[in-house]
Amino acid sequence: MLPAMKRILAIALAVALPFGCKPVEKKVAVNPNYEKEIHDWQTHRAERLKAEDGWLSLAGLYWLQEGENRFGSDRANDRVIFPARIAADAGVLTMKDGHVTLDAHTPMTIGGKPVAATTPLLDDSDPNGPTIVQIGTVRFQIIKRGPRYGVRIKDPEAETRTKFKGLDYFPIDPKWRVEAKFEPYNPTKKIPITDVTGMTSDSDSPGALVFSIDDHEYRIDPILEDPKAEDLFIIVKDATSRDTTYQPGRYLYVKRPGPDGKVIVDFNKLYNPPCAFTDFATCPLPPKQNVLPIRIEAGEKRYAGGHHA
């Protein structure tokens, strides 16, 4: 082949390769014990999702109005529509001054015991709540989001559960298990967190997590879901949300810092919020300081069956 032709061919290949060929995914050497830890976590994650009362079973979310709210499978009900196999007129939920009571028109149970007339229901913000009511295999409870109260319905026969497509992950890579320095806030910092419904409320952040990836330093603010919780909750978004991961962001739990002020942040355990699977969840979104400009190619990828796929 003539030298000129060789040069032309080399240039053509250099141009064509980035566009026509998929890069080979690099295999990273992983400690077998660590690999098993992550695989076990992934298995447990899927089992929780697929449980009869897991997030995949969500079948409805209806906001209550002050006064009486009729519920059942009749679509003429005020606001609360149940699966078709439930009685058309199943009962009434009465909301008054932030308290909800139940009057059952069909057999239902709480903790395995028949529901008595005019039963008070605790919402999920109550230390002893929420009260779980069951009609056959369908469950419902009261949730509180800001000033609003809603009915969350779970049905093991929901299509999100029966047609679940499974989870997809990036390859496990120890690079994404990073050691962060905990920088406490004194006093605890109030961070506004907005959820997918547009409701904003303040959450407590005990301090920032500071870590480095590829010699660049980053900071994120975890929050406390409960003052007594052992874990810190992280809501984060990164550049993979443009094409590979759930667009609004992903979640992660980490242990509170030890005496040395160090926290292990394992991005291989990033997972999708419930809103990736169902329209009936009220997922919090990442605060602006937790939107990172880098690609974190670790953890759970975009769900194939989701409405944001």
C-alpha positions in Angstrom: 0.0 0.0 0.0 1.3 3.5 -0.9 2.3 5.7 2.1 -0.3 8.3 1.1 -3.1 5.6 1.2 -1.9 4.4 4.6 -2.1 7.9 6.0 -5.7 8.3 4.6 -6.7 5.0 6.0 -5.3 5.8 9.4 -7.1 9.2 9.5 -10.4 7.5 8.4 -10.1 5.0 11.2 -9.3 7.6 13.8 -12.4 9.6 12.9 -14.7 6.5 12.6 -13.8 4.7 15.8 -15.2 7.2 18.3 -18.5 7.2 16.4 -18.9 3.7 15.2 -17.4 1.6 17.9 -18.6 1.1 21.5 -15.7 1.4 24.0 -14.8 -1.9 25.7 -15.8 -1.7 29.4 -12.7 -1.9 31.5 -12.6 -4.8 34.0 -11.4 -3.6 37.4 -9.8 -6.0 39.8 -12.1 -6.2 42.9 -11.4 -7.9 46.3 -13.7 -11.0 46.4 -15.0 -10.1 49.9 -15.8 -6.5 48.8 -17.5 -7.8 45.6 -19.6 -10.2 47.7 -20.6 -7.3 50.0 -21.9 -5.3 47.1 -23.6 -8.2 45.4 -25.3 -9.1 48.8 -26.4 -5.4 49.1 -27.8 -5.5 45.6 -29.8 -8.7 46.3 -31.2 -7.3 49.5 -32.1 -4.1 47.7 -34.1 -6.0 45.1 -35.8 -8.1 47.7 -37.0 -5.0 49.6 -38.4 -3.5 46.4 -40.2 -6.7 45.5 -41.7 -7.4 48.9 -45.5 -7.5 49.1 -45.5 -4.1 50.8 -42.4 -2.7 49.1 -42.2 0.4 46.9 -43.2 -1.6 43.8 -46.6 -2.3 45.3 -47.6 1.4 45.4 -51.0 1.7 43.7 -52.3 5.1 44.7 -51.6 8.4 46.5 -54.5 10.7 47.2 -54.5 14.0 49.2 -57.3 14.3 51.7 -59.6 17.3 52.0 -60.9 18.6 55.3 -64.0 16.7 56.3 -65.3 13.5 54.8 -63.4 11.6 52.0 -65.2 8.5 50.7 -63.0 5.7 49.4 -63.4 2.5 47.5 -63.2 1.2 43.9 -66.1 3.4 42.7 -64.5 6.1 40.5 -67.2 8.6 41.7 -65.6 8.7 45.1 -64.5 12.1 46.3 -60.7 11.6 45.9 -59.6 8.2 47.0 -59.9 5.3 44.5 -58.9 1.8 45.4 -58.1 -1.2 43.1 -61.1 -2.7 41.4 -61.4 -5.8 43.6 -62.1 -3.6 46.7 -65.7 -2.7 47.5 -67.1 0.3 45.6 -68.0 2.0 48.9 -65.3 0.8 51.3 -65.6 3.5 53.9 -65.0 7.1 54.9 -61.8 8.9 56.0 -62.6 12.1 58.0 -59.9 14.7 58.4 -60.3 17.4 61.0 -57.6 19.7 62.3 -54.8 17.3 61.3 -56.4 14.2 62.7 -57.8 11.4 60.5 -60.5 8.9 61.5 -61.7 5.8 59.7 -65.3 4.5 59.4 -65.2 1.1 57.6 -68.1 0.0 55.4 -66.4 -3.3 54.5 -64.3 -5.8 56.6 -60.8 -4.6 57.2 -58.1 -5.1 59.8 -55.4 -3.3 61.7 -52.7 -5.5 63.1 -54.8 -8.5 62.3 -57.8 -7.3 64.3 -61.1 -6.1 62.8 -61.5 -2.4 62.5 -63.9 -0.9 65.1 -66.2 2.0 64.2 -64.6 5.4 64.0 -61.0 4.4 64.4 -58.3 7.1 64.6 -55.4 6.6 62.2 -51.8 7.7 63.0 -49.9 9.2 60.1 -46.2 8.5 59.2 -45.0 11.5 61.1 -46.2 10.2 64.4 -43.6 8.3 66.5 -46.0 5.4 66.9 -47.3 5.5 63.3 -48.3 5.0 60.7 -51.4 2.9 61.3 -51.5 0.2 58.5 -55.0 -0.8 57.5 -55.6 -3.9 55.4 -58.5 -4.9 53.1 -57.7 -8.4 51.9 -54.1 -8.1 50.5 -54.4 -4.3 49.9 -52.9 -2.0 52.5 -53.3 1.7 53.1 -51.9 4.3 55.5 -52.0 8.0 56.1 -48.9 10.1 55.2 -48.1 13.7 56.1 -46.1 16.0 53.8 -45.9 19.5 55.0 -49.4 20.7 55.8 -51.0 18.0 53.6 -52.3 14.5 54.6 -52.7 11.8 52.0 -53.7 8.1 51.6 -51.0 5.8 50.3 -52.3 2.5 48.9 -50.2 -0.6 48.4 -51.3 -3.5 46.3 -49.1 -6.6 45.8 -50.9 -7.0 42.4 -49.8 -3.6 41.2 -48.3 -3.8 37.7 -45.1 -2.1 38.9 -44.5 -5.2 41.0 -45.9 -8.0 38.8 -44.0 -6.6 35.7 -40.8 -5.6 37.5 -37.9 -5.6 35.0 -35.1 -6.0 37.5 -32.2 -3.6 38.3 -29.1 -2.7 36.4 -25.8 -1.6 37.9 -22.4 -0.2 36.8 -19.5 -2.7 37.3 -18.3 -2.7 40.9 -15.3 -0.4 41.2 -13.4 0.3 44.4 -12.5 3.7 43.1 -16.0 4.9 44.1 -15.6 3.8 47.7 -14.1 7.0 49.1 -13.1 8.2 52.6 -14.7 11.5 53.4 -13.9 14.0 56.2 -16.8 15.1 58.3 -17.0 18.8 58.9 -19.7 19.4 61.6 -22.1 22.3 61.5 -22.5 24.0 64.9 -25.4 24.4 65.2 -27.0 21.9 62.9 -27.7 23.4 59.5 -31.2 23.7 58.1 -31.3 22.7 54.5 -34.4 23.2 52.3 -35.4 20.0 50.5 -38.0 20.0 47.8 -39.8 16.8 46.8 -41.3 15.8 43.4 -44.7 17.3 44.4 -43.1 20.7 44.8 -43.4 20.8 48.6 -40.3 22.2 50.3 -39.4 21.6 53.9 -36.3 22.0 56.1 -34.1 19.0 56.9 -31.3 18.9 59.5 -27.7 18.5 58.2 -25.2 17.7 60.9 -22.2 18.6 58.8 -20.6 18.4 55.3 -18.8 15.4 53.8 -15.6 16.4 52.1 -13.8 14.0 49.7 -11.6 13.8 46.7 -12.0 12.0 43.4 -9.2 12.2 40.8 -7.5 14.9 42.8 -10.5 17.2 42.9 -12.3 18.0 46.1 -16.1 17.9 46.5 -18.5 18.6 49.3 -22.0 17.3 49.9 -24.5 17.8 52.7 -26.1 14.7 54.2 -29.3 15.0 56.2 -30.7 13.3 59.3 -34.1 11.6 58.7 -34.3 11.0 62.4 -32.2 12.5 65.2 -31.6 9.0 66.6 -30.8 7.4 63.2 -27.5 5.6 62.9 -27.1 6.5 59.3 -26.8 9.8 57.3 -29.0 10.1 54.2 -27.5 11.5 51.0 -29.5 12.8 48.1 -27.1 13.4 45.2 -27.1 14.0 41.5 -24.1 13.7 39.1 -23.4 14.1 35.4 -24.5 10.5 34.5 -28.1 11.6 35.1 -28.0 13.1 31.5 -27.8 9.7 29.9 -27.3 6.7 32.2 -28.9 7.2 35.6 -32.2 8.4 37.0 -32.5 12.1 36.0 -33.7 13.6 39.3 -30.9 12.0 41.3 -30.0 9.0 43.5 -29.9 8.1 47.2 -27.2 6.7 49.5 -26.9 5.9 53.2 -23.6 6.2 55.1 -22.7 5.6 58.7 -22.2 8.5 61.1 -18.6 9.6 61.5 -16.4 7.8 64.1 -14.2 9.5 66.6 -11.7 10.2 63.9 -14.2 12.2 61.9 -14.0 9.9 58.9 -16.9 8.6 56.9 -16.9 5.9 54.2 -19.0 7.0 51.2 -19.5 4.0 48.9 -21.1 5.2 45.7 -21.3 1.6 44.5 -24.4 1.6 46.8 -26.1 4.5 45.1 -29.7 3.5 44.4 -32.8 4.9 42.6 -35.5 6.6 44.6 -39.0 5.1 44.6 -40.1 7.7 42.0 -38.0 5.9 39.4 -40.6 3.0 39.6 -43.9 4.6 40.5 -45.8 7.9 40.2 -47.2 7.4 43.7 -44.1 8.3 45.8 -43.1 11.7 47.2 -39.3 11.6 46.7 -37.0 14.4 48.0 -34.8 15.9 45.4 -31.1 16.8 45.8 -30.2 20.3 47.1 -28.1 22.4 44.7 -24.9 21.8 46.7 -25.3 18.0 46.2 -25.4 18.3 42.4 -21.9 17.2 41.4 -20.3 18.1 38.0 -18.6 14.7 37.6 -19.8 11.4 36.3 -20.2 8.9 39.1 -20.3 5.7 37.1 -21.2 3.5 40.1 -24.3 2.1 41.7 -27.8 1.7 40.2 -28.5 2.7 36.6 -31.7 4.1 35.1 -34.6 1.7 35.5 -35.6 0.2 32.2 -39.3 0.1 33.0 -39.5 3.6 34.6 -41.3 6.7 33.3 -37.9 8.4 33.2 -36.1 5.6 31.3 
